[in-house]
């Protein structure tokens, strides 16, 4: 690393890669997360580098959140993992924004 690279401000960029690793339907680790749109104990709505992702289950809790690296870990009973197209993602976001006003 040269002097120029060392003195450049660090930017928070989410890695381009996106992986899902599930351990026994009890722990889900997700990389490539740009933003956590909303979450509760039954559903997480995430914006990833591959599109909107909904994780549904029971007793869901955020185990780990690293915004700089784009990593989210969800603990609980995972029932459903689905990518939402733009139309479904907007409906889900609209529903949650009304719910939390």
N, C-alpha and C positions, 0 to 999 in steps of 0.2 A: 504494500500500500504506500503510495507516495504522499508527499506533504499536502497536495491539493485534495486528495481523497480524504485524508485524516481530518481536515478542517472544514469539510462540507457539513452543513446541518443535516442531522438524521431526519428522515421522513418516515412516517408511519405508513407503510404500504403492506397490504395484505398479500401474502404469496399467491402466485397464480395457480398453484396446485390446490386440489380439493379432494379430500379423502374422508371417508366415513369408516370408523372402526368400532364395531359393536362387540362388547364382551359379555356374553351370557344373557343378552336382552336386559341387562341391568345397568350397563354403563355404555354411553355412546360418545365417542370422541370425534369431533368434526373440525377439519382444517379448511382454510379458504373462506372463512366467514368474514363478510364485510361489515355486517351490522346485525344486532339482535333487535328485530322489529317489535316483538312482544313475547311474553311468556307467562304462563301460570302453571299450576300443578298438573294440568291435563294437556297443554299444547305449547310448543315453542315455534315461533315463526322467525326464520332466519333468512337474511339476504346473503347469498354466497356468490363466489365468482362463477358458479355454474347456474345461478338462478335462485328463485325463492324456494325455500325448503321448509316443510312443516313436519314436525316431530310430535306425535301424539302418544299418550300413555297415561299411566296412573302414578300419582305421587312423584311427579317429575320435579327435580331440583337442579339448579345450575351448580355443578360440582367445581368447575373451573372456567374462568373467562380471561383470556389474554387478548385484548383488543389489538395490541401492536403486532402480534403474530397471527391474528385471525383464527384463534383456537377457542372452541367451546366444548366443554364436557358436560353431559347431561346424565344425571343419575335417576333411577326410578325404573318402573316397569314399562319398557318400550313396546308399544302396540303397532305403531304405524309410522313409516317414514315415506314421505312423498314430495316430489318436486312439483311445484305449481307453475302452470304457464302464466303469462302476464295477466290474462283476464281473471283467473282464479286468485292470483296473488293480490291484485287490487281489491277484490271483494273481501279477502281475508283482512287486509290492512284497514279497509273501511270499517269493517265490523269491529275490529279491536280499537280503532280510534274513537268510535262512538261509545264503546263499552267503558273506556277509561277516561272519558271527559268529566 
